[in-house]
Amino acid sequence: MVVHELKEIELDRLFQALADATRRDIVARVLTSESSVSGLAARYDMSFAAVQKHVAVLERALLVTKEKRGREQIVRAHPEGLGRVQRLLDEYEKIWLQRLGRIAEILEQ
């Protein structure tokens, strides 16, 4: 189970990274195509440094990777990290559905 494979700090990083709307938007943008940090910063009403911090949070959560290309830092989605999030959410859904099934059984009795 992914839930048990991940350390508590890794789970915290994932959920904290995805808790912010700007970070979710960054992930969505780099899923379709890689982008420089400066290109991302141009899309938001915040400083370049603030966008850099958002990218760093996503990078620590292993949701994106950053690569230096000349003077620019290119951000792209990290498929393995995103797959881990998907497996984690699938497990939570499975647990939830099992509990709903148990509730239905209890109500039928």
Secondary structure, DSSP 8 states (H G I E B T S, - for coil): -HHHHS-HHHHHHHHHHHTSHHHHHHHHHHHHS-EEHHHHHTTSSS-HHHHHHHHHHHHHTTSEEEEEETTEEEEEE-HHHHHHHHHHHHHHHHHHHHHHHHHHHHHH-
